[in-house]
Amino acid sequence: MQHTHDVIVIGGGPSGSTAANLVRQAGFSVLVLEREVFPRFHIGESLLPCDLEVFRRLGVDPETEGFLHKAGAEFLDERIGGHTVYTFAEGMPGSPDHAYQVERSKFDHWLLNRAEAVGCEVHQGERMLEATPEALGVRVRTDRAEYTARYLIDATGQDAVLGRRAKTTRQLVDFGLAATFAHYEQLDPEIDRELCVTARGNIKVLFVDEGWHWAIPLGGGKISIGLVTRKKGIDSTWLDQYIAASPFLSRVTRGAVRPRKPGLLSSFSFHNEKQHGSRWGCTGDAACFLDPVFSSGVSLGMVGATHLADTVVLALREGREADPALLDAHATHVAHGYNVFATLVHSFYHSTLLHSLFFAEDPDMDLKRGLTTVLAGDLWRDDNPFQAKLMASKRRRVELVPQLHAAVAPSPI
Ligand SMILES: Cc1cc2nc3c(=O)[nH]c(=O)nc-3n(C[C@H](O)[C@H](O)[C@H](O)COP(=O)(O)OP(=O)(O)OC[C@H]3O[C@@H](n4cnc5c(N)ncnc54)[C@H](O)[C@@H]3O)c2cc1C
């Protein structure tokens, strides 16, 4: 089979741009197919510090783009007057110390432009219709043309085109079930300063009876506010009602403008149980999306895409890309990160562990430092007492990929 490209990446979101950029930097030809024309709206603005190393490898610097510094996360429970601050710089030694809040239309476009700048061929407004892995290569048919490649990366986000067609995606029903959200603009300049400067760009997570809220300052007088619930049948009028019921949210949005009516999403938590095969692999949301609560989506996607790209590059160099087991070790590595966050998310919804730790009068500082490190996405270390405690409980532990869990054994406390 004649190949038009070495690698085809479907989807130009953060995971696809990351994988494409790194494979191209290693010298292979890459085609990125993105059905939308960027910039386009996407929800998911709060990043984690584990992205810093990925940015370095992609050759981008978020500082130059003016993205808002995020020092950490704040948890509030207005029902009991609870408020706590988790600052990444107070995590365990060696853990990265800050992250960014990003408007996704700008962020995703910036990363896709970078992939193009390092030499990827990027086709926007072109939708993949069919992808067929064969013995000698992969055939991809779009609404415009046909291509062939040595390897295919599915980074199609919630569409998870390969997984959904093969019916290998499994809904995760124990997490958030639905969300409604909106951007608010023209915040009072004093409020904007309070959120971005005094509160150092922190995300706020507010516990409410039906679930929780996020409040993500974006700088320039903008904020993203959302409500995630475990209830079915949410509608977009809930957002106004919940904001009105929260002293904090009603204060920060007073006088602000909401340019669009709130968005609605449901059934977003799923795990793709068949993430790779001969000549293909999935990354980012196309492989798994847990829940928005700890802002792990983009970061696990980009970290995972980096690891996948490194594995695929080695295989392309050695002509091993048709090996159906090529991504086995990669999957083990990435599953560890998803399992830790899945367990944390499960504890958030189904136990008092995190609520007690967040609002304890005298919290155990070692556990707080360890939780801060997990919240930073610094998950692949074996000296974190909080992570060890979290994962040691069989009752609490969530294993999306059970047989792989033992591959990374955190030390007991
Ligand atoms: C309510 C909610 C709130 C969230 N909040 C956060 C947050 O604060 N922080 C965070 O990190 N994450 C958050 N997330 C998750 C985050 O949005 C995703 O994890 C992230 O966008 C995944 O990136 P990705 O590149 O894998 O997929 P995406 O960003 O979704 O990119 C996939 C791309 O593939 C393209 N595509 C799809 N099908 C095709 C096709 N057939 N052909 C060509 N192109 C195609 C799409 O147009 C899209 O651009 C949130 C998610 C939800 C549901």
PDBQT file of the ligand as one rigid body, heavy atoms in Angstrom, charges set to zero:
ROOT
HETATM    1  C1  LIG A 501     -19.028  20.004  31.438  1.00  0.00    +0.000 C 
HETATM    2  C2  LIG A 501     -17.556  19.767  31.206  1.00  0.00    +0.000 A 
HETATM    3  C3  LIG A 501     -16.616  20.613  31.797  1.00  0.00    +0.000 A 
HETATM    4  C4  LIG A 501     -15.242  20.375  31.605  1.00  0.00    +0.000 A 
HETATM    5  N1  LIG A 501     -14.315  21.172  32.246  1.00  0.00    +0.000 NA
HETATM    6  C5  LIG A 501     -12.998  20.886  32.108  1.00  0.00    +0.000 A 
HETATM    7  C6  LIG A 501     -11.994  21.672  32.756  1.00  0.00    +0.000 A 
HETATM    8  O1  LIG A 501     -12.281  22.657  33.439  1.00  0.00    +0.000 OA
HETATM    9  N2  LIG A 501     -10.695  21.327  32.575  1.00  0.00    +0.000 N 
HETATM   10  C7  LIG A 501     -10.335  20.268  31.791  1.00  0.00    +0.000 A 
HETATM   11  O2  LIG A 501      -9.143  19.975  31.673  1.00  0.00    +0.000 OA
HETATM   12  N3  LIG A 501     -11.250  19.530  31.149  1.00  0.00    +0.000 NA
HETATM   13  C8  LIG A 501     -12.556  19.809  31.280  1.00  0.00    +0.000 A 
HETATM   14  N4  LIG A 501     -13.471  19.072  30.604  1.00  0.00    +0.000 N 
HETATM   15  C9  LIG A 501     -12.996  18.014  29.706  1.00  0.00    +0.000 C 
HETATM   16  C10 LIG A 501     -12.343  18.577  28.443  1.00  0.00    +0.000 C 
HETATM   17  O3  LIG A 501     -13.263  19.386  27.761  1.00  0.00    +0.000 OA
HETATM   18  C11 LIG A 501     -11.883  17.401  27.566  1.00  0.00    +0.000 C 
HETATM   19  O4  LIG A 501     -11.252  16.439  28.390  1.00  0.00    +0.000 OA
HETATM   20  C12 LIG A 501     -10.893  17.858  26.490  1.00  0.00    +0.000 C 
HETATM   21  O5  LIG A 501     -11.465  18.763  25.595  1.00  0.00    +0.000 OA
HETATM   22  C13 LIG A 501     -10.360  16.622  25.737  1.00  0.00    +0.000 C 
HETATM   23  O6  LIG A 501      -9.526  17.033  24.689  1.00  0.00    +0.000 OA
HETATM   24  P1  LIG A 501      -9.449  16.133  23.376  1.00  0.00    +0.000 P 
HETATM   25  O7  LIG A 501      -8.437  16.776  22.496  1.00  0.00    +0.000 OA
HETATM   26  O8  LIG A 501      -9.279  14.710  23.749  1.00  0.00    +0.000 OA
HETATM   27  O9  LIG A 501     -10.904  16.257  22.727  1.00  0.00    +0.000 OA
HETATM   28  P2  LIG A 501     -11.618  17.564  22.143  1.00  0.00    +0.000 P 
HETATM   29  O10 LIG A 501     -11.053  18.779  22.769  1.00  0.00    +0.000 OA
HETATM   30  O11 LIG A 501     -13.071  17.357  22.272  1.00  0.00    +0.000 OA
HETATM   31  O12 LIG A 501     -11.200  17.575  20.616  1.00  0.00    +0.000 OA
HETATM   32  C14 LIG A 501     -11.713  16.604  19.730  1.00  0.00    +0.000 C 
HETATM   33  C15 LIG A 501     -11.773  17.219  18.336  1.00  0.00    +0.000 C 
HETATM   34  O13 LIG A 501     -12.107  16.185  17.400  1.00  0.00    +0.000 OA
HETATM   35  C16 LIG A 501     -12.922  16.750  16.388  1.00  0.00    +0.000 C 
HETATM   36  N5  LIG A 501     -13.677  15.652  15.748  1.00  0.00    +0.000 N 
HETATM   37  C17 LIG A 501     -14.615  14.862  16.296  1.00  0.00    +0.000 A 
HETATM   38  N6  LIG A 501     -15.066  13.978  15.381  1.00  0.00    +0.000 NA
HETATM   39  C18 LIG A 501     -14.381  14.209  14.239  1.00  0.00    +0.000 A 
HETATM   40  C19 LIG A 501     -14.416  13.604  12.934  1.00  0.00    +0.000 A 
HETATM   41  N7  LIG A 501     -15.231  12.590  12.618  1.00  0.00    +0.000 N 
HETATM   42  N8  LIG A 501     -13.565  14.091  11.988  1.00  0.00    +0.000 NA
HETATM   43  C20 LIG A 501     -12.722  15.117  12.270  1.00  0.00    +0.000 A 
HETATM   44  N9  LIG A 501     -12.664  15.724  13.481  1.00  0.00    +0.000 NA
HETATM   45  C21 LIG A 501     -13.495  15.274  14.462  1.00  0.00    +0.000 A 
HETATM   46  C22 LIG A 501     -13.807  17.722  17.153  1.00  0.00    +0.000 C 
HETATM   47  O14 LIG A 501     -14.329  18.719  16.308  1.00  0.00    +0.000 OA
HETATM   48  C23 LIG A 501     -12.841  18.282  18.215  1.00  0.00    +0.000 C 
HETATM   49  O15 LIG A 501     -12.273  19.514  17.815  1.00  0.00    +0.000 OA
HETATM   50  C24 LIG A 501     -14.827  19.293  30.789  1.00  0.00    +0.000 A 
HETATM   51  C25 LIG A 501     -15.776  18.460  30.175  1.00  0.00    +0.000 A 
HETATM   52  C26 LIG A 501     -17.121  18.681  30.386  1.00  0.00    +0.000 A 
HETATM   53  C27 LIG A 501     -18.126  17.754  29.752  1.00  0.00    +0.000 C 
ENDROOT
TORSDOF 0
